[in-house]
Amino acid sequence: MRKLLAILLLPLLLVVVGAALAPKLASQARLRAEALGMMRTATGMDAAIDGDVRFSAFPWPALEARGVRIGQEGGPSLTVPHLRIVLDLLPLVTGSARADHIALADPVLTVPDRVSNTAMLAELLRRIGGGTLSGEIRVLDGLVRLVDEDGATTTTARMNATIDWRGGSALKLDGGFIWHDQPMEIDVAFSQLGELAGGRSARLRAAASGPLGELSYEGSFGFASGLSGEGSVYAAARSVRAALDWLGLDTPTEGGFGPFALKADMLYSGKSAALSRVRLELDGNVSEGGFNLRLDEGRPQIQGTLAAGTLDLAPYGQLALAGPDGNHWNRDPLETQRLQRFDLDLRLSAGEVRAGGAKLERFAASAVVRGGKLSLAIGEAEGWQGIFRASAQVAPVAAGTEVRVELACEDVALAQALGDIFRTQRVEGTGSFRLAATGTGRDIAGIVGSLDGSFRLEGANGALVGIDATRILTRLAERPLSGIGNLRGGRTPFDSLAAEATISSGIADLTTLAVDSTRLAVRMNGTASILAQELDLAGTAMLKDASGTASPFELPFVVRGDWDDPLLLPDPQSLIRRSGAARPLFGPRMEATGILGPTP
């Protein structure tokens, strides 16, 4: 038994003795040649060694080289300060050397951005797929540098990974990297690489995960006409805003873009991809549809269709029309530069859309961004118990930003619709209104101050909120000089309401405002400064008798001041002339004025 054990240990003893004597017997030239040969055999690439090469026997037989360079001038290059080729023990018994694995300490991979990364990957995988050798590379604290034409670094990433391959079969990469101070774990596996040599597709399974989120793909890939393939993709992020910021991209809005998940089938080729059976979750909203993505000279182009059951737009906030004090138009400069960075054609439908307090049903809309111009359109939606349609165009111009808005509401609850759209609830009832306006400026205030357009409103069976005109007129008809008291509060019912205005340079010219009911008739015109938010209106109000015929009592009045809290002033001369106590002061001249008739 002891003799058998000695025979079995003899080869191992010879290896140990040989390993101990090899550093003294082998010349520097021989060690260098052996190292270069094993690197060539393992990787298929030529290398240069600027430093010394030495052989170490413990703790495991290995060749160590310093100052290793792989690559050519003008192309991708790899520099390795310290390379260690760990030898396979069994071949040493027969007197040959073969690498078990190669360890790269602090390697730096430099890739010019003009070099196609796809071409690099295709060449590497075809070489592995067409070969018969196997190898393993362990990267310790590696650095990947992408440089521009001047040699300046544009981006870097740190990596620790293990790369192993089986000739004609597979390549695996397992490890992690740090990019823009964010760590990511990666697991990539290529298989069936032998198919690439015949122009067919191989298989890929890839996954990356980190604090920001995760990304995975499983399916086929090939290089017959550029990088192409078909498979399933999954992406998730705890915050889209944080992920886009990490990638150096801007979010379209100041709010929202939080939790995100996407699952889809993907067909891709070259710089384009088609996503089908898409399930998209963003900020709690879930939608399904499809996308076509294309990268044209670095400019993303997105075309897609999405459908959702319920869509809540509250996370994305509202356009800040008012300034910090809430009383004046916002003067912060508008930023439309983001629209220059991508093209978009998106169709969206939803059973219900919530935006603030508004709720729209059977919603169908489109958003198109092309050449820096944004076009939004709501074809038709059910809202406020009626029909709502709207469109808006936003485009950069020399004077800042040009905005065109058209909206129409038909047979809606006026208090809700006007409250949600214009933040005013002074009109109740059912009616329709239309607005068409265009303005140009560098901020909201500038756009409002240059508005041109028109507005029309029609209502029925409602009320004006904030004043009881019938009560006030009845009291003044009975006692003209008794004092008008507080004009605020109450409601003025109407059977019909009609208003029409033209807008020029931010001034609305109210050409017609007519309010009619069985007891009251009001006619008004004048101007309203949209920028200053001030009113300058004049009109007349008259009571009607029980038969609906206008009574002799007719009261001129003016409305002036802030449109949120205007001042209504009846004409004092009319009240004086209406008073019986004042009649002796005017005598016959009172009837000659034609302003008011005698007291009924």
BAFI-961679 format. One record per residue (C-alpha): x negated, y, z negated; residue number from 0. Coordinates in steps of 0.05 Angstrom, whole numbers. Each point is the difference from the previous one (the first is absolute). Layout:
N
   east  north     up num
      X      Y      Z NUM
...
END
This chain:
600
   east  north     up num
      0      0      0   0
    -57     48    -17   1
    -34    -16     66   2
     65     15     38   3
      7     66    -36   4
    -72     19     16   5
     12    -16     74   6
     63     44      0   7
    -35     58    -34   8
    -61     -3     45   9
     30     41     57  10
     22     53    -48  11
    -69      2    -32  12
    -32      8     69  13
     47     58     14  14
    -17     35    -65  15
    -75    -10     12  16
      6     24     72  17
     40     60    -21  18
    -53     18    -51  19
    -57     -7     50  20
     36     32     60  21
    -12     73    -20  22
    -75    -14     -2  23
     -5    -41     63  24
     46     40     46  25
    -27     62     34  26
     38     66      4  27
     10    -10     74  28
     29    -69    -11  29
     48     24    -53  30
     21     59     44  31
     13    -46     59  32
     39    -49    -43  33
     43     56    -28  34
     15     31     68  35
     15    -68     29  36
     50    -18    -54  37
     34     68      6  38
      5    -10     75  39
     28    -70     -9  40
     51     22    -52  41
     24     65     30  42
    -19     -5     74  43
    -33     69     -4  44
    -72     22      4  45
    -30     37    -59  46
    -64     36    -19  47
    -35     -2    -67  48
    -41     61    -20  49
    -21    -24    -69  50
    -30    -62    -31  51
     30    -70      0  52
    -13    -47    -57  53
     23    -69    -21  54
     28    -13    -70  55
     13    -69    -28  56
     39     17    -62  57
     56      1    -19  58
     14    -25     71  59
    -45     -4     62  60
      9     65     39  61
    -33     48     49  62
      2     73    -21  63
    -12     56     49  64
     -1     76     -7  65
     16     53     51  66
     44    -41     47  67
     31     33     61  68
     53    -27     47  69
     29     38     60  70
    -21     45     57  71
     -8     75      8  72
     67     34     15  73
     42    -59    -24  74
     20    -31    -66  75
    -59    -12    -45  76
    -11    -37    -66  77
    -57     17    -47  78
    -13    -45    -60  79
    -50     22    -53  80
     -2    -69    -31  81
     22    -64     35  82
     -2    -69    -32  83
      8    -64     41  84
     18    -57    -48  85
    -22    -65     30  86
     39    -65      5  87
    -35    -50    -44  88
      9    -65     40  89
    -33     23     65  90
    -62     18    -41  91
     -9    -74    -14  92
    -12    -12     74  93
    -46     60      6  94
     49     47     35  95
     33     64    -26  96
     72     20      8  97
     39     56    -33  98
     53    -18    -51  99
     22     73     -4 100
    -28     69     11 101
      6     54    -53 102
     -3     73     19 103
    -16     49    -56 104
     19     73     12 105
     10     -7     75 106
     22     60     42 107
     42    -12     63 108
      1     62     45 109
     52      3     55 110
      5     59     49 111
     72     21      8 112
     -6     -4     75 113
    -11    -75     -5 114
     63    -41      6 115
     10    -39    -65 116
     45    -47     40 117
    -56    -16     48 118
    -47    -15    -58 119
     51    -47    -32 120
     15    -35     65 121
    -74    -13     14 122
    -12    -27    -70 123
     61    -46     -1 124
    -13    -27     70 125
    -71    -16    -19 126
     23    -38    -61 127
     56    -34     38 128
    -48    -23     55 129
    -55    -23    -47 130
    -12    -61    -42 131
    -37     29    -59 132
     25     20    -68 133
    -24     53    -49 134
     15     42    -60 135
    -18     72    -16 136
      9     31    -68 137
      2     76     -1 138
    -20     34    -65 139
     17     74     -7 140
      3     11     75 141
     13     67     33 142
     37     11     66 143
    -12     67     35 144
     39     28     58 145
    -39     56     34 146
     15     50     55 147
    -42     17     62 148
    -46     45    -41 149
    -14    -56    -50 150
     41     34    -55 151
     38    -48    -45 152
     75      6      8 153
     22    -53    -49 154
    -30    -54    -45 155
     23    -62    -37 156
    -33    -43    -53 157
      8    -76      5 158
    -15    -64    -38 159
     21    -61     39 160
    -14    -71     22 161
      2    -15     75 162
     -3    -72     23 163
     13    -32     67 164
      5    -68     32 165
    -22      0     73 166
     57    -12     48 167
     51      3    -55 168
      7     55    -52 169
    -27     62    -35 170
     20     23    -70 171
    -13     65    -37 172
     16      5    -74 173
    -18     57    -46 174
     15     73    -11 175
    -18     70     21 176
      5     71    -26 177
     22     55     48 178
     16     71    -21 179
     -9    -21    -73 180
     54    -52      5 181
    -15    -75     -8 182
     32    -52     45 183
     -4    -76     -3 184
     -2    -34     69 185
     11    -71     24 186
     -7    -12     75 187
      0    -67     36 188
     -9    -11     75 189
     14    -70     27 190
      3    -37     66 191
    -56     46     26 192
    -18    -49     55 193
     63     22     37 194
    -29     69     11 195
    -52    -25     49 196
     56    -20     48 197
     37     65     -7 198
     52    -29    -46 199
     23     22    -69 200
    -29    -19    -67 201
     32      6    -69 202
     -9     53    -53 203
     22      6    -72 204
    -20     64    -35 205
     19     33    -65 206
    -24     62    -37 207
     24     25    -67 208
    -18     54    -50 209
     28     52    -48 210
     34     38     58 211
     35    -60     30 212
     -8    -61     44 213
     -2    -19     73 214
      3    -69     33 215
      5    -31     69 216
      7    -72     24 217
      4    -20     73 218
    -39     -5     65 219
    -52     46     30 220
    -42      2     63 221
    -42     45     45 222
     24    -17     70 223
     25     72     11 224
    -29     35    -61 225
     19    -19    -70 226
     69    -31      3 227
     43    -50    -37 228
     65    -16    -33 229
     18    -14    -73 230
     33     25    -63 231
    -23     61    -39 232
     14     24    -70 233
    -20     66    -32 234
     17     29    -67 235
    -22     61    -40 236
     16     25    -68 237
     -1     71     29 238
     -2     15     74 239
    -21     71    -17 240
    -62    -26    -38 241
    -16    -49     56 242
      5     53     55 243
    -43     47    -42 244
    -52    -56     -6 245
      1     -7     76 246
     -7     75      9 247
     70      9     28 248
     56     48    -18 249
     71    -18    -21 250
     57     31     41 251
     35     29    -62 252
    -20     27    -68 253
     43    -51    -36 254
     14    -74      4 255
    -45    -53     33 256
     -8    -41    -63 257
      9    -76     -3 258
     -3    -34     68 259
      5    -69     30 260
      3    -24     72 261
      8    -69     29 262
      3    -13     74 263
    -19    -43     59 264
    -54     34     41 265
    -22     -7     72 266
    -62     42     15 267
    -47     12     58 268
    -55     51      8 269
     22     65    -34 270
     74    -16     -3 271
     44    -43    -44 272
     74    -20     -2 273
     32    -15    -66 274
     65    -39     -1 275
     45    -26    -55 276
    -25     57    -43 277
     22      5    -72 278
    -22     67    -28 279
      6     21    -73 280
    -18     72    -18 281
     19     39    -63 282
     55    -50    -15 283
     30      3     70 284
      4    -64     40 285
      7     -1     76 286
    -10    -48     57 287
    -20      9     73 288
    -61      2     45 289
    -59     45     20 290
    -47     10     57 291
    -68     29    -20 292
    -54     26     46 293
    -66     36    -10 294
    -14     47     58 295
    -69     32     -5 296
      5     -1    -76 297
     71     29      0 298
     53    -47    -31 299
     64     -8     39 300
     59    -32    -37 301
     66    -21     29 302
     51    -37    -41 303
     72    -15    -20 304
     23    -11    -72 305
     67    -17    -31 306
     16      5    -74 307
     61    -12    -43 308
    -12     58    -48 309
    -54     53      8 310
    -18     48    -56 311
    -40     61     23 312
     -5     30    -70 313
    -73    -22    -10 314
    -23     43     59 315
     28     64    -30 316
     30     59     36 317
    -29     55     42 318
    -20     55    -48 319
     40     58     30 320
     -4     43    -62 321
    -63     28    -32 322
    -24    -16    -71 323
     50     50    -30 324
     58    -34     35 325
     28     67     24 326
    -40     14     63 327
    -20    -39     61 328
    -63    -41     -4 329
    -62     35     27 330
    -48    -59     -5 331
    -32    -12     69 332
     32    -57     38 333
    -47    -57     18 334
     15    -34     66 335
    -70    -25     13 336
     20    -70    -21 337
     46     -4     60 338
    -61      6     46 339
    -30    -65    -25 340
     50    -52     25 341
     58    -13     47 342
     65    -30    -27 343
     65    -25     30 344
     44    -30    -56 345
     73    -20      2 346
     34     -9    -67 347
     69    -24    -19 348
     31    -11    -68 349
     67    -18    -30 350
    -11     55    -52 351
    -51     56     -9 352
     -8     40    -64 353
    -36     67      2 354
      5     38    -65 355
     74      3    -17 356
     21    -13     72 357
     22    -68     26 358
      5    -17     74 359
     29    -64     26 360
     -9    -37     67 361
    -63     41      9 362
    -39     -2     66 363
    -60     45      9 364
    -65      8     39 365
    -67     32    -13 366
    -48     15     57 367
    -70     31     -8 368
    -37     13     65 369
    -54     51     14 370
      6     29    -70 371
     75     14      9 372
     52    -32    -46 373
     71    -14     22 374
     52    -26    -49 375
     71    -19     19 376
     59    -29    -36 377
     46    -24     55 378
     62     -9    -43 379
     12    -17    -72 380
     59     -3    -47 381
     -8     49    -57 382
     41     44    -46 383
     63    -36     25 384
    -14     22     71 385
    -51     -3     56 386
    -71     30     -2 387
    -49     10     57 388
    -67     37     -2 389
    -65     10     37 390
    -65     37    -15 391
    -63     15     38 392
    -65     23    -32 393
    -58     21     44 394
    -65     38    -11 395
     -5     65     39 396
    -47     59      2 397
     42     38    -51 398
      1    -58    -49 399
     56    -52      2 400
     63      2     42 401
     62    -33    -30 402
     65    -14     37 403
     60    -26    -39 404
     69    -21     23 405
     51    -32    -46 406
     74    -13      3 407
     50    -25    -51 408
     71    -18     21 409
     59    -10    -46 410
    -43     -2    -63 411
     11     18    -72 412
    -28     71      4 413
    -21      7    -73 414
    -42    -64      2 415
    -29     11     69 416
    -18     74     -9 417
    -27    -15    -69 418
    -46    -56     23 419
    -24     36     63 420
      0     75    -19 421
      1     -5    -77 422
     65     39     -5 423
     68    -24    -23 424
     42     62      9 425
     49    -31     50 426
     46    -59    -13 427
     45    -37     48 428
     -7    -39     64 429
    -34     30     61 430
    -55      1     51 431
    -61     43     10 432
    -58      6     49 433
    -68     32     -5 434
    -52     10     55 435
    -62     40    -17 436
    -72      9     21 437
    -56     33    -38 438
    -76      7      3 439
    -49     16    -55 440
    -59    -24    -42 441
     45    -15    -61 442
     73    -10    -17 443
      9     75    -14 444
    -29     18     68 445
     45    -50     36 446
     62     25    -37 447
    -17     72     16 448
     -3    -15     75 449
     62    -45      6 450
     44      7     61 451
     63    -40     10 452
     73     -6    -18 453
     46    -28    -54 454
     74    -18      2 455
     45    -25    -56 456
     73    -23      0 457
     37    -24    -61 458
     70    -19    -23 459
     38    -13    -64 460
    -54     23    -47 461
    -24     57    -43 462
    -53     52     -9 463
    -35    -14    -66 464
    -22     56    -47 465
     56     50     10 466
     76      1     -6 467
     17     52     53 468
     75    -12     -4 469
      2     15    -74 470
    -43     62      7 471
     41     28     57 472
     66    -13    -35 473
    -24     37    -62 474
    -27     59     40 475
     65      3     41 476
     39      9    -65 477
    -50     45    -37 478
    -52     28     49 479
    -36     41    -54 480
      2    -52    -55 481
    -70    -23     14 482
    -24    -59     39 483
    -34    -35    -58 484
    -46    -60     13 485
      6    -22     72 486
    -39    -64    -12 487
     32    -67    -13 488
     59    -37     26 489
     18    -25     69 490
     33     30     61 491
     41    -54     36 492
      5      4     76 493
     37    -36     55 494
    -52     17     52 495
    -71     28      1 496
    -40     22     61 497
    -70     31      1 498
    -47     14     57 499
    -69     32      0 500
    -58     13     46 501
    -71     -1    -27 502
    -55     46     25 503
    -68     10    -32 504
     23    -29    -65 505
     63     43     -4 506
     68    -33      4 507
     53     44     32 508
     67    -24    -26 509
     46     18     57 510
     61    -36    -28 511
     23    -25    -68 512
     74    -13     -7 513
     34    -31    -61 514
     75    -13      3 515
     50    -30    -48 516
     74      8    -15 517
    -17     57    -49 518
    -64     30     27 519
    -37     23     62 520
    -72     21     -1 521
    -41     28     58 522
    -75     14     -7 523
    -62     16     41 524
    -70     27    -11 525
    -71    -26     -6 526
    -40    -46    -45 527
    -76      0     -5 528
    -21    -73     -3 529
    -72     18    -19 530
     19     50    -55 531
     62    -41    -20 532
     43     62     -2 533
     71     15     24 534
     29     63     30 535
     72    -16     18 536
     64     39      5 537
     72    -23      7 538
     73      7    -18 539
     46    -44    -41 540
     76      2      3 541
     54    -35    -38 542
     58    -34     34 543
     72     -3    -23 544
     40    -62    -12 545
     16     -6     74 546
    -73      1     18 547
      2     70     30 548
    -55     48    -19 549
     21     49    -54 550
    -17     74      3 551
    -55    -10    -52 552
    -67     -4     36 553
    -66      8    -37 554
    -66     15     34 555
    -62    -26    -36 556
    -74    -11      8 557
    -46    -57    -21 558
    -72     17    -12 559
    -62    -26    -36 560
    -31    -68    -13 561
     38    -54     36 562
     -3    -46    -61 563
     33     54    -44 564
     29     53     46 565
     37     63    -24 566
     71      8     26 567
     26     72     -2 568
     71     20     20 569
      8     67     35 570
     14     51    -57 571
     35     51     45 572
     50    -52     23 573
     16    -17    -73 574
      9     73    -18 575
     46     13     59 576
     38    -64    -18 577
     13     26    -71 578
     67     35    -12 579
    -33     43    -53 580
    -48     28     52 581
     54     16     52 582
     12     72    -24 583
    -74     14      8 584
      3    -16     75 585
     70     23     18 586
     22     -8     72 587
    -71    -11     22 588
      2    -70    -29 589
     50    -24     52 590
    -40     35     55 591
    -63    -38    -15 592
     31    -64     26 593
    -42    -40    -48 594
     56    -26    -44 595
     74      2      2 596
     46     17    -58 597
      6    -45    -59 598
     51    -55     14 599
END
